[in-house]
Amino acid sequence: MPRELHRNDVQRMLVDGAQLVDVLPADEYTAEHLPGAVSIPLKTLDAATAAGLDRDRPVIVYCWDYQ
């Protein structure tokens, strides 16, 4: 179930094995992303592109929007 997380929550979850997914376009991911994040651009996010994620571990999806 989606929910908003705060920085401390994210750090704790990553230590516990969560997966970090950056949904920005590939060029923006290349320019700057959080350490350990994988790139799955939002426009390509579907069952096939998410198939590489471990279904037994939580997934944290993030996007940095300057607006």
HELIX and SHEET records of a PDB file:
HELIX    1   1 ARG A    7  VAL A   15  1                                   9    
HELIX    2   2 ALA A   26  ALA A   31  1                                   6    
HELIX    3   3 LEU A   42  THR A   44  5                                   3    
HELIX    4   4 ALA A   47  ALA A   50  1                                   4    
SHEET    1   A 3 VAL A  38  SER A  39  0                                        
SHEET    2   A 3 GLN A  19  ASP A  22  1                                        
SHEET    3   A 3 VAL A  59  TYR A  62  1                                        
END                                                                             
